[in-house]
């Protein structure tokens, strides 16, 4: 992957020194960007927003002296270059907003995201001019979530890249991974109710490999020291740290899943017991009616024998049903115990695989050809 930059929190703005076409676009968006950007913004009792010190959604600040424009279209992020002038950053924000709206309208009309993005890029470039688009210095990144593994409030972002096609390719691959976890097109909570631990683990390993590739590129980090934050080892360690920090939440979800299924099994057993008691009550009532009829109308010995045979057969049928119900309850308990044991084995397998990966990573680190005594001493100190 080429032309990558490290992740940086920046603030986006647009300037008054841009071309005339940019100013015309800015004027058309006056309703979206009201003049509360000045020094007096927020003085009328409005609560503090989460849009940085500028008070403008889409403008982020870098080093308290520079600004940048940033917008998101789902997981796809667009960010302009850092400018010291807030007005220039606001011009950039206006262009990015027009580009975003065109992409969204195309997707709502049923278009493919990548085709809509390319078409919106061409249309915006023809409207504001090639020079304005080049001055924008637009870069792309992906903002990704893995709630089961790193927490619902955590997300990871890829480095900023200038190549649109590369960014769209990575977005397509990450979207395919998310599609494997979705239900009717939406990745909703309760993944354990639809997928097994093995499926979630396989999806996470593929996600981690793709994220490391997006951050480091294929074959571009071989000459980077393993201690560098841009190395594959460092990125993998950061992912492992995030996953470990959320281990308690995963265990909580697994315990909740086990409790729900145990309650479901108990509910089914209680339903079977109620049905059995109702059937036994019906049989007792029927036998009582027969006894009353016999007392009222004495029958011949042959009829008494036939009734006795029928009663014996009915009692035998009831006994067989009770035995079948008991056997069914025992099998249900065995299935529930087997499911719990299978989940526990899967969790243990995940933990063993993670430990094995850590040992292999440590072995590869210790067997590097460029390993020095300083690295060993530093590793020991850590």
C-alpha positions as CSV (number, residue, x, y, z in Angstrom):
1,X,0.0,0.0,0.0
2,X,1.4,3.4,-0.9
3,X,1.3,6.9,0.4
4,X,0.2,6.0,3.9
5,X,0.2,8.3,6.9
6,X,-0.1,7.5,10.6
7,X,-3.4,8.0,12.2
8,X,-3.6,11.7,13.4
9,X,-6.5,13.5,15.1
10,X,-7.0,16.6,12.9
11,X,-9.6,19.3,12.5
12,X,-11.1,20.1,9.2
13,X,-11.9,23.6,7.8
14,X,-12.4,25.5,4.6
15,X,-10.8,28.8,3.5
16,X,-11.8,32.0,1.9
17,X,-8.7,32.0,-0.3
18,X,-9.9,29.2,-2.4
19,X,-11.1,29.4,-6.0
20,X,-14.3,31.1,-7.1
21,X,-16.0,27.7,-7.7
22,X,-15.2,26.7,-4.1
23,X,-16.7,29.9,-2.8
24,X,-19.9,29.3,-4.8
25,X,-20.2,25.8,-3.3
26,X,-19.6,27.3,0.1
27,X,-22.4,29.9,-0.4
28,X,-24.8,27.1,-1.4
29,X,-24.2,25.4,1.9
30,X,-24.7,28.4,4.2
31,X,-27.7,26.7,5.8
32,X,-25.6,23.7,6.8
33,X,-22.7,25.8,8.1
34,X,-24.3,28.8,10.0
35,X,-22.1,31.8,11.1
36,X,-21.7,30.5,14.6
37,X,-18.1,29.6,13.8
38,X,-16.8,33.0,14.9
39,X,-15.5,33.9,18.4
40,X,-19.0,34.5,19.7
41,X,-20.3,31.0,19.0
42,X,-21.9,29.2,21.9
43,X,-22.4,32.4,23.9
44,X,-26.2,32.1,24.0
45,X,-26.3,29.2,26.4
46,X,-25.8,26.4,23.9
47,X,-24.2,23.4,25.4
48,X,-20.7,22.4,24.3
49,X,-20.7,20.1,21.3
50,X,-18.3,17.3,20.3
51,X,-17.0,19.0,17.2
52,X,-13.7,20.3,18.6
53,X,-12.9,23.9,19.6
54,X,-14.2,25.2,16.3
55,X,-17.8,24.2,17.0
56,X,-18.2,23.0,13.4
57,X,-19.2,19.4,12.7
58,X,-16.5,18.0,10.4
59,X,-13.7,20.3,11.5
60,X,-11.0,18.9,13.6
61,X,-8.0,20.6,15.1
62,X,-4.4,19.5,15.0
63,X,-1.8,20.9,17.5
64,X,-4.2,23.7,18.4
65,X,-3.0,25.7,15.4
66,X,-4.1,23.8,12.3
67,X,-7.4,22.5,10.9
68,X,-8.6,19.8,8.6
69,X,-11.9,18.7,7.2
70,X,-13.2,15.2,7.9
71,X,-16.4,13.4,6.9
72,X,-17.6,9.8,7.2
73,X,-19.8,7.7,4.8
74,X,-20.4,4.7,6.9
75,X,-17.0,3.1,7.6
76,X,-15.4,5.1,4.8
77,X,-13.7,8.3,5.9
78,X,-12.5,11.3,3.9
79,X,-10.0,13.8,5.3
80,X,-8.4,16.9,3.8
81,X,-4.9,18.1,4.3
82,X,-4.0,20.1,7.4
83,X,-4.3,23.9,6.9
84,X,-3.3,26.7,9.3
85,X,-6.2,28.8,8.1
86,X,-9.7,28.0,9.3
87,X,-11.4,29.6,6.3
88,X,-9.5,27.3,3.9
89,X,-10.4,24.3,6.0
90,X,-14.1,25.3,5.8
91,X,-13.8,25.5,2.0
92,X,-12.4,22.0,2.0
93,X,-15.3,20.9,4.3
94,X,-17.8,22.3,1.8
95,X,-16.3,20.3,-1.1
96,X,-16.1,17.1,1.0
97,X,-19.7,17.6,2.1
98,X,-20.9,17.9,-1.5
99,X,-19.0,14.8,-2.4
100,X,-20.5,12.9,0.5
101,X,-24.1,14.0,-0.3
102,X,-23.7,12.8,-3.9
103,X,-22.4,9.4,-2.8
104,X,-25.3,9.1,-0.3
105,X,-27.9,10.0,-2.9
106,X,-26.5,7.5,-5.3
107,X,-26.5,4.7,-2.7
108,X,-30.1,5.6,-1.7
109,X,-31.1,5.3,-5.4
110,X,-29.8,1.7,-5.4
111,X,-26.3,2.3,-6.8
112,X,-23.1,0.5,-5.8
113,X,-21.0,2.4,-3.2
114,X,-17.8,2.2,-5.3
115,X,-19.4,3.3,-8.5
116,X,-21.2,6.1,-6.7
117,X,-18.0,7.2,-5.1
118,X,-16.1,7.3,-8.4
119,X,-19.0,9.2,-10.1
120,X,-19.3,11.7,-7.3
121,X,-15.6,12.3,-7.5
122,X,-15.7,13.1,-11.2
123,X,-18.8,15.3,-10.8
124,X,-17.3,17.2,-7.9
125,X,-14.1,17.7,-9.7
126,X,-15.8,19.0,-12.8
127,X,-17.8,21.5,-10.6
128,X,-15.1,22.9,-8.4
129,X,-12.1,22.4,-10.7
130,X,-9.1,20.1,-10.8
131,X,-6.9,22.6,-9.0
132,X,-9.4,22.8,-6.1
133,X,-9.5,19.0,-5.8
134,X,-5.7,18.8,-5.8
135,X,-5.4,21.6,-3.2
136,X,-7.9,19.6,-1.1
137,X,-5.2,16.9,-0.6
138,X,-7.9,14.4,0.2
139,X,-7.0,11.2,1.9
140,X,-9.1,8.2,2.8
141,X,-9.3,5.8,5.8
142,X,-11.7,3.2,7.3
143,X,-13.2,3.3,10.8
144,X,-14.0,-0.2,11.9
145,X,-15.8,-1.8,14.8
146,X,-15.7,-5.3,16.3
147,X,-18.0,-5.1,19.3
148,X,-17.6,-8.7,20.4
149,X,-13.8,-8.7,20.4
150,X,-12.8,-5.1,21.3
151,X,-16.0,-3.7,22.8
152,X,-19.0,-1.8,21.5
153,X,-17.5,1.6,22.2
154,X,-14.1,0.9,20.7
155,X,-13.1,1.2,17.0
156,X,-9.9,0.9,15.0
157,X,-8.9,3.1,12.0
158,X,-6.7,2.4,9.1
159,X,-3.9,4.8,8.1
160,X,-4.7,7.7,5.7
161,X,-4.0,6.9,2.0
162,X,-4.3,9.1,-1.0
163,X,-5.3,6.3,-3.5
164,X,-9.1,6.1,-3.8
165,X,-9.0,2.7,-5.6
166,X,-6.9,1.2,-2.8
167,X,-9.2,2.5,-0.1
168,X,-12.3,1.2,-2.0
169,X,-10.7,-2.2,-2.3
170,X,-10.0,-2.4,1.4
171,X,-13.5,-1.2,2.1
172,X,-14.9,-4.0,-0.1
173,X,-12.9,-6.7,1.7
174,X,-13.8,-5.4,5.2
175,X,-17.5,-5.2,4.1
176,X,-17.4,-8.9,3.0
177,X,-16.1,-9.8,6.5
178,X,-18.9,-7.9,8.1
179,X,-21.5,-9.4,5.7
180,X,-20.5,-12.9,7.0
181,X,-21.7,-11.8,10.5
182,X,-24.8,-9.9,9.4
183,X,-28.4,-11.0,9.7
184,X,-30.7,-9.6,6.9
185,X,-27.9,-7.1,6.1
186,X,-27.4,-5.8,9.7
187,X,-24.8,-6.9,12.2
188,X,-27.0,-6.9,15.3
189,X,-26.2,-7.9,18.9
190,X,-26.5,-11.5,19.9
191,X,-23.9,-13.0,17.6
192,X,-23.7,-16.1,19.9
193,X,-27.3,-16.9,19.1
194,X,-26.5,-17.2,15.4
195,X,-22.8,-18.2,15.2
196,X,-20.5,-20.5,17.0
197,X,-17.3,-19.5,18.8
198,X,-15.3,-21.1,16.0
199,X,-17.0,-18.9,13.4
200,X,-16.4,-15.7,15.4
201,X,-12.8,-16.6,16.0
202,X,-12.2,-17.4,12.3
203,X,-13.8,-14.0,11.3
204,X,-11.6,-12.2,13.9
205,X,-8.4,-13.8,12.6
206,X,-9.3,-12.8,9.0
207,X,-10.2,-9.3,10.2
208,X,-6.9,-9.0,12.1
209,X,-4.8,-10.2,9.1
210,X,-6.6,-7.8,6.7
211,X,-6.3,-4.9,9.2
212,X,-2.5,-5.5,9.6
213,X,-2.2,-5.6,5.8
214,X,-4.1,-2.3,5.5
215,X,-1.9,-0.7,8.2
216,X,1.4,-2.1,7.1
217,X,0.9,-3.2,3.5
218,X,2.2,-6.3,1.8
219,X,6.0,-6.5,1.7
220,X,6.4,-2.9,2.7
221,X,7.5,-3.4,6.3
222,X,10.2,-6.0,6.0
223,X,12.9,-3.4,6.7
224,X,11.0,-1.8,9.6
225,X,12.3,-2.6,13.1
226,X,9.9,-4.8,15.1
227,X,9.9,-2.2,17.9
228,X,8.5,0.5,15.5
229,X,4.8,1.2,16.0
230,X,4.3,0.8,12.2
231,X,5.6,-2.8,12.2
232,X,3.3,-5.8,11.8
233,X,4.3,-7.0,15.3
234,X,3.3,-3.7,16.9
235,X,-0.1,-3.6,15.1
236,X,-0.8,-7.2,16.0
237,X,0.2,-6.4,19.6
238,X,-2.2,-3.5,19.7
239,X,-5.1,-5.7,18.5
240,X,-4.2,-8.3,21.0
241,X,-4.2,-5.7,23.8
242,X,-7.7,-4.5,22.7
243,X,-9.0,-8.0,22.6
244,X,-7.6,-8.8,26.0
245,X,-9.0,-5.7,27.5
246,X,-12.5,-6.8,26.4
247,X,-12.1,-10.4,27.6
248,X,-14.3,-9.8,30.7
249,X,-17.2,-8.6,28.5
250,X,-16.9,-11.6,26.2
251,X,-17.0,-14.0,29.3
252,X,-20.1,-12.1,30.5
253,X,-21.8,-12.5,27.1
254,X,-20.9,-16.2,27.1
255,X,-22.3,-16.7,30.6
256,X,-25.5,-14.9,29.7
257,X,-25.9,-17.1,26.6
258,X,-25.5,-20.2,28.7
259,X,-28.1,-19.0,31.3
260,X,-30.6,-18.2,28.5
261,X,-30.3,-21.6,27.0
262,X,-30.5,-23.3,30.4
263,X,-33.7,-21.3,31.2
264,X,-35.1,-22.4,27.8
265,X,-34.4,-26.0,28.5
266,X,-36.1,-25.7,31.9
267,X,-39.1,-24.0,30.4
268,X,-39.5,-26.9,27.9
269,X,-39.2,-29.4,30.7
270,X,-41.9,-27.6,32.7
271,X,-44.2,-27.6,29.7
272,X,-43.7,-31.4,29.2
273,X,-44.4,-32.0,32.9
274,X,-47.6,-29.9,32.7
275,X,-48.8,-31.8,29.7
276,X,-48.1,-35.1,31.5
277,X,-50.1,-34.0,34.6
278,X,-53.0,-32.9,32.4
279,X,-53.1,-36.2,30.6
280,X,-52.9,-38.1,34.0
281,X,-55.8,-36.0,35.3
282,X,-57.9,-36.7,32.2
283,X,-57.3,-40.5,32.6
284,X,-58.3,-40.4,36.3
285,X,-61.5,-38.6,35.4
286,X,-62.3,-41.1,32.7
287,X,-61.6,-44.0,35.1
288,X,-63.8,-42.4,37.7
289,X,-66.7,-42.1,35.2
290,X,-66.3,-45.7,34.3
291,X,-66.4,-46.8,37.9
292,X,-69.6,-44.8,38.5
293,X,-71.2,-46.3,35.4
294,X,-70.3,-49.8,36.6
295,X,-71.9,-49.2,39.9
296,X,-75.1,-48.0,38.3
297,X,-75.3,-50.7,35.6
298,X,-73.9,-54.1,36.7
299,X,-72.3,-55.9,33.7
300,X,-71.9,-59.5,32.7
301,X,-68.6,-61.3,33.7
302,X,-67.4,-61.2,30.1
303,X,-67.9,-57.5,29.9
304,X,-66.1,-57.0,33.2
305,X,-63.2,-59.0,31.9
306,X,-63.1,-56.9,28.8
307,X,-63.2,-53.7,30.8
308,X,-60.4,-55.0,33.1
309,X,-58.3,-55.7,30.0
310,X,-58.9,-52.3,28.6
311,X,-58.1,-50.7,31.9
312,X,-54.9,-52.7,32.2
313,X,-53.9,-51.7,28.6
314,X,-54.6,-48.0,29.4
315,X,-52.5,-48.2,32.6
316,X,-49.7,-49.8,30.6
317,X,-49.9,-47.0,28.0
318,X,-49.8,-44.4,30.7
319,X,-46.7,-46.0,32.2
320,X,-45.0,-46.1,28.8
321,X,-45.7,-42.4,28.3
322,X,-44.4,-41.5,31.7
323,X,-41.2,-43.5,31.0
324,X,-40.8,-41.7,27.6
325,X,-41.3,-38.3,29.3
326,X,-38.6,-39.1,31.9
327,X,-36.3,-40.3,29.2
328,X,-36.9,-37.2,27.1
329,X,-36.1,-35.0,30.2
330,X,-32.9,-36.9,30.8
331,X,-31.9,-36.5,27.1
332,X,-32.7,-32.8,27.3
333,X,-30.5,-32.4,30.4
334,X,-27.7,-34.4,28.6
335,X,-28.0,-32.1,25.5
336,X,-27.8,-29.0,27.7
337,X,-24.8,-30.3,29.5
338,X,-23.2,-31.2,26.1
339,X,-23.8,-27.7,24.8
340,X,-22.2,-26.1,27.9
341,X,-19.3,-28.4,27.7
342,X,-18.9,-27.7,23.9
343,X,-18.9,-23.9,24.6
344,X,-16.3,-24.3,27.4
345,X,-14.1,-26.4,25.1
346,X,-14.4,-23.9,22.4
347,X,-13.4,-21.1,24.8
348,X,-10.5,-23.2,26.0
349,X,-9.4,-23.8,22.4
350,X,-9.5,-20.0,21.7
351,X,-7.4,-19.4,24.8
352,X,-4.9,-22.1,23.9
353,X,-4.6,-20.9,20.3
354,X,-4.1,-17.3,21.5
355,X,-1.3,-18.5,23.9
356,X,0.3,-20.5,21.1
357,X,0.2,-17.5,18.8
358,X,1.9,-15.4,21.5
359,X,4.6,-18.1,21.9
360,X,5.2,-18.3,18.2
361,X,5.3,-14.5,17.9
362,X,7.9,-14.4,20.7
363,X,9.9,-17.2,19.1
364,X,10.0,-15.3,15.8
365,X,11.0,-12.2,17.5
366,X,13.9,-13.9,19.3
367,X,15.0,-15.6,16.1
368,X,15.2,-12.5,14.0
369,X,18.4,-12.3,12.0
370,X,18.8,-8.6,13.1
371,X,18.3,-9.3,16.8
372,X,20.8,-7.4,19.0
373,X,21.8,-7.5,22.6
374,X,20.1,-4.1,23.1
375,X,16.8,-5.6,21.9
376,X,17.1,-8.5,24.3
377,X,17.9,-6.2,27.2
378,X,15.0,-4.0,26.3
379,X,12.7,-6.9,26.0
380,X,13.8,-8.2,29.4
381,X,13.3,-4.7,30.9
382,X,9.7,-4.7,29.6
